[in-house]
Amino acid sequence: MGKDESSSSSFPMGETAQEKSFSHVPQCYTLPTSNRPSLNPETVNVHVVDWAALNNPDQRSHTINEIKIACSRSGCFQITNHGIAQSVLDAALETAFNFFKMPTKEKMKYMSNDVHKSVRYGTSLKDGLDKLQYWRVFLKHYAHPLHQWIQQWPINPPEYRQQMGKFATEVNKVAADLMKALTESLGLGPTYLSHKMENGMQVMVINCYPPCPEPSLSLGLPPHSDYSCFTIVLHSFKGLEILDKSDGTWKVVPDLHGALTVHVGDHIEVLSNGIYKSMVHRVTLNRNEMRISIASLHSLGMDEKMETAKELVDSEHPKGYKESSFMDFLNFLSRNDIAEESFIETLKLKN
């Protein structure tokens, strides 16, 4: 073999432990003992919001209040009756599975470490640069407006563009209603950012977490929050954990069939002046099955700055955050390791 796999400091893309189905977890994937996940985590009590109730005048205010409570407490909730057919959800997951089952040579056509690229395939966080590697592979691509980006998406598997494109379009409709609900829940009214979101960014991150022989030693993704306004996630089964800030423990988000999971992101924390906090989360692994998650991240336009709503700033609640854009985050990501540096911390003002 020449080089001892166990002691390798890192593995290049196409040769990683997760892509090669190693029977052990190499040292460069092994977490310090204090950061290792529990194999039997407690399940978090996540708010479940009936999305259809938003269109019922008699139930809308109650539903908006439910969203407000969920965002204030954990920054996470699940939505049912969102209007996306189960067949569309299933097809998106299926084509994602089929993409990651393709030969490495095919996937590596999209390989890049350039975080500014509109379509890229990678492993871990930054291939070849991570001090600690993570047990995942991913495909990331822009999705809105769809006609502008879809021709850059993978052509294999043959159904990928159609099936993932349909899901991207449908989830973007949910995102538009979600932004209206979030700004309404903050007392800013439902149309506060509607126009900017219509011209905003949608980034699809299709994550694959292959079976891990020792899931207690490693993670699929380290603790982090999303830069976006919010993230809407579809997954094949549970593995997402959120940090319970009340007691500092990690708890697993339940798997609710057909539901979508919403994460509050950094830019909503900025908009709300800290009333809502971005959700800190990580991804755990399992020994037996490949897990897929499709995350749709929604933000304002590439160079459009998100700033704190003036209506939420007063003498008792001074402005707590600097403004920033999606491009600002990409530039931050190109210079920093998000496993060690937090984007939202760089935006906080010292009052």
C-alpha positions in Angstrom: 0.0 0.0 0.0 3.0 2.3 0.5 1.4 4.9 2.7 -0.3 3.9 6.0 -4.0 4.9 5.5 -4.5 5.2 9.2 -1.8 7.8 9.7 -2.4 9.8 6.6 -2.8 13.5 7.4 -5.5 13.9 4.7 -7.0 12.2 1.7 -7.4 13.9 -1.7 -10.8 14.1 -3.4 -11.6 10.8 -5.1 -9.5 8.9 -2.6 -11.2 9.8 0.7 -12.2 7.2 3.3 -15.9 7.8 2.7 -15.6 7.5 -1.1 -13.4 4.4 -0.8 -15.6 2.7 1.9 -12.8 2.2 4.3 -13.4 -0.4 7.0 -12.0 1.9 9.7 -12.0 5.7 10.5 -8.5 7.2 9.8 -6.9 9.5 12.3 -7.6 12.6 10.2 -11.3 12.0 10.6 -11.2 11.2 14.3 -12.7 13.8 16.6 -11.4 14.7 20.1 -13.2 12.7 22.7 -15.1 15.7 24.0 -16.6 16.4 20.5 -17.7 13.0 19.6 -21.4 12.3 19.1 -23.6 10.0 21.2 -24.9 6.9 19.5 -28.2 7.3 21.4 -29.0 11.0 21.4 -32.1 12.4 23.0 -34.7 13.6 20.5 -35.5 17.3 20.4 -39.1 18.5 20.7 -39.4 20.4 17.4 -42.4 22.6 16.5 -44.4 21.1 13.7 -46.2 23.8 11.6 -49.2 23.1 9.4 -48.2 25.2 6.4 -51.7 25.1 4.8 -53.0 27.1 7.8 -51.1 30.2 6.6 -53.7 30.5 3.8 -56.6 30.2 6.3 -57.5 33.7 7.6 -58.9 32.1 10.8 -55.6 30.3 11.5 -52.9 32.5 10.0 -52.2 34.6 13.1 -52.0 31.4 15.3 -49.6 29.8 12.8 -47.4 33.0 12.6 -47.2 32.9 16.4 -46.1 29.2 16.3 -43.3 30.2 13.9 -42.3 33.0 16.2 -42.1 30.7 19.2 -40.1 28.1 17.2 -37.6 30.7 15.9 -37.2 32.2 19.4 -36.6 28.9 21.1 -34.5 26.7 18.8 -34.4 28.3 15.4 -35.7 25.1 14.0 -39.2 23.8 13.0 -40.7 21.3 10.6 -43.5 22.0 8.1 -46.2 19.7 6.9 -48.9 20.3 4.2 -46.4 22.4 2.4 -47.9 21.7 -1.0 -45.0 19.7 -2.5 -46.2 16.3 -3.7 -44.6 13.3 -2.0 -43.7 12.0 -5.5 -41.6 15.2 -6.1 -39.8 14.7 -2.8 -39.1 11.0 -3.5 -37.9 11.7 -7.0 -35.4 14.4 -5.7 -34.0 12.0 -3.1 -33.8 9.2 -5.7 -31.9 11.2 -8.2 -29.5 12.4 -5.5 -28.9 8.8 -4.5 -28.3 7.9 -8.2 -25.8 10.8 -8.6 -23.6 9.7 -5.7 -23.7 6.1 -6.8 -22.1 7.0 -10.1 -18.4 6.3 -10.7 -16.0 8.8 -9.0 -14.7 9.8 -12.5 -18.1 11.1 -13.5 -18.7 13.1 -10.2 -15.2 14.6 -10.4 -16.1 16.5 -13.6 -17.6 19.0 -11.1 -14.7 18.9 -8.6 -13.6 22.3 -7.3 -12.4 23.9 -4.1 -13.4 27.3 -5.4 -16.3 28.3 -3.1 -17.4 31.0 -5.7 -18.2 28.4 -8.4 -21.8 28.0 -9.3 -21.6 24.2 -9.5 -19.1 22.1 -7.6 -18.5 18.7 -6.2 -16.4 18.1 -3.1 -15.8 16.1 0.1 -15.4 17.2 3.7 -15.3 21.1 3.8 -12.3 22.1 1.8 -10.5 19.2 0.2 -6.8 19.0 1.0 -7.0 22.0 3.4 -9.1 20.7 6.3 -7.2 20.0 9.5 -9.9 17.5 10.3 -11.8 15.8 7.5 -15.6 15.1 7.6 -17.4 12.0 6.4 -19.4 13.4 3.5 -19.4 14.1 -0.2 -21.6 16.9 -1.7 -22.8 18.6 -4.8 -23.6 22.3 -4.6 -25.3 24.4 -7.3 -27.2 27.6 -7.7 -30.9 27.2 -8.5 -32.7 30.5 -8.9 -33.7 31.6 -11.4 -33.7 28.0 -12.6 -33.3 28.8 -16.3 -30.1 30.7 -15.6 -28.4 27.8 -13.8 -29.9 24.5 -14.8 -27.8 24.0 -17.9 -24.7 24.0 -15.7 -26.1 21.1 -13.5 -24.9 17.5 -14.0 -26.3 15.8 -17.1 -26.0 12.4 -15.3 -28.0 10.7 -14.1 -30.2 11.5 -17.1 -33.2 12.5 -14.9 -31.2 14.7 -12.5 -32.0 18.1 -14.0 -35.7 17.4 -14.4 -36.3 15.8 -10.9 -34.0 18.1 -8.9 -35.2 21.1 -10.9 -38.8 20.3 -10.1 -38.0 20.1 -6.4 -36.0 23.3 -6.5 -38.9 25.2 -8.1 -41.4 23.9 -5.6 -39.2 24.5 -2.5 -38.6 28.1 -3.7 -42.3 28.7 -3.6 -42.3 27.6 0.0 -39.3 29.8 0.7 -41.2 32.9 -0.6 -44.1 32.2 1.8 -41.6 31.4 4.6 -39.9 34.8 4.3 -43.4 36.5 4.4 -44.2 34.6 7.6 -40.9 35.3 9.2 -41.0 39.1 8.7 -44.7 39.1 9.8 -43.7 37.2 12.9 -41.2 40.0 13.7 -43.8 42.7 13.3 -42.4 43.9 10.0 -45.2 42.8 7.8 -45.3 40.1 5.2 -44.0 42.1 2.3 -40.9 43.6 4.0 -38.4 41.7 2.0 -40.6 40.0 -0.7 -39.2 41.9 -3.7 -35.6 41.3 -2.6 -36.2 37.6 -2.1 -37.8 37.3 -5.6 -34.4 38.4 -6.9 -32.4 36.5 -4.3 -30.2 33.4 -4.3 -31.2 29.8 -3.9 -28.3 27.4 -3.4 -28.9 23.7 -3.4 -26.5 21.5 -1.4 -27.0 17.8 -2.0 -25.2 16.0 0.8 -24.3 12.4 0.9 -23.2 10.7 4.1 -21.9 7.2 3.3 -22.0 4.4 5.9 -19.3 4.9 8.5 -17.7 1.9 10.2 -17.2 3.8 13.5 -19.9 6.5 13.6 -19.0 7.4 17.2 -15.6 8.7 16.1 -16.5 11.2 13.4 -19.1 13.6 12.0 -20.6 14.3 8.6 -20.5 18.0 9.3 -19.1 20.0 12.3 -21.2 22.3 14.4 -22.1 25.4 12.4 -24.9 27.8 11.5 -26.0 28.6 7.9 -25.1 31.9 6.4 -28.5 32.1 4.7 -31.7 33.8 5.7 -33.0 30.2 6.2 -32.5 26.7 4.9 -35.2 24.2 4.0 -34.1 20.6 4.2 -35.4 17.3 2.9 -33.6 14.2 4.1 -33.8 10.4 3.7 -33.7 9.7 7.4 -32.6 11.3 10.6 -29.0 12.4 11.4 -29.4 16.1 11.9 -28.6 17.3 15.5 -29.2 20.7 16.9 -27.5 22.4 19.9 -29.9 22.9 22.8 -28.6 26.1 24.2 -30.5 25.7 27.4 -28.3 22.8 28.6 -25.5 22.6 26.0 -26.5 19.2 24.7 -26.9 17.8 21.2 -30.3 16.5 20.3 -31.5 14.7 17.2 -34.2 16.2 15.0 -37.0 13.6 14.5 -37.7 12.1 11.1 -41.2 13.1 10.1 -42.1 11.5 6.8 -43.0 14.1 4.1 -42.1 17.1 6.3 -39.5 19.7 5.5 -37.2 21.0 8.2 -36.4 24.8 8.5 -33.2 26.2 9.9 -33.0 29.9 10.8 -29.8 31.3 9.3 -27.3 34.0 10.1 -29.1 36.7 8.0 -32.4 36.3 9.9 -30.4 36.8 13.1 -29.0 40.0 11.7 -32.4 41.2 10.4 -34.1 40.5 13.7 -31.3 42.2 15.7 -30.8 38.9 17.6 -34.5 38.2 18.4 -34.1 35.1 16.4 -30.8 33.2 16.6 -29.3 31.1 13.7 -29.5 27.4 14.5 -26.3 25.7 15.4 -26.4 22.1 14.0 -24.2 19.2 13.0 -24.6 15.9 11.2 -24.0 12.5 12.7 -23.3 9.2 10.8 -24.6 5.7 10.8 -23.0 2.3 10.2 -25.4 0.7 7.8 -26.9 3.2 5.3 -26.1 6.0 2.9 -27.9 9.1 4.1 -29.0 11.9 1.7 -30.0 15.4 2.7 -31.0 18.1 0.2 -30.6 21.6 1.7 -32.1 24.6 -0.1 -30.4 27.8 1.2 -32.2 31.1 0.5 -30.7 34.5 0.8 -30.9 38.0 -0.8 -29.0 38.6 -4.0 -25.3 37.9 -4.3 -24.3 41.5 -3.4 -27.4 42.6 -1.6 -26.6 43.5 2.0 -28.8 42.1 4.8 -29.1 44.7 7.5 -30.9 44.9 10.9 -34.4 46.2 10.5 -34.5 49.8 11.8 -37.9 49.0 13.4 -36.2 46.6 15.7 -33.5 49.0 17.0 -34.1 51.4 19.9 -32.3 52.7 23.0 -33.0 49.4 24.9 -32.1 47.3 21.9 -29.1 48.9 20.1 -28.1 47.6 16.7 -26.1 44.4 17.3 -24.9 43.4 13.8 -23.0 44.6 10.8 -24.6 44.2 7.4 -23.4 41.5 5.0 -24.1 39.8 1.7 -23.9 36.3 0.3 -20.7 37.4 -1.4 -19.3 38.5 1.9 -19.9 35.0 3.3 -18.2 33.3 0.2 -15.2 35.5 0.8 -15.2 34.6 4.5 -15.5 30.9 3.6 -12.6 31.1 1.1 -10.3 32.5 3.9 -11.5 30.5 6.9 -12.3 27.1 8.3 -15.9 27.1 9.3 -15.2 24.3 11.7 -13.2 26.8 13.7 -14.5 30.2 12.7 -18.1 31.4 12.8 -19.4 33.8 10.2 -22.1 35.2 12.5 -19.5 36.0 15.2 -17.7 38.3 12.7 -21.0 40.3 12.2 -21.7 41.0 15.9 -21.0 44.6 17.0 -19.4 45.1 20.4 -22.0 47.4 22.1 
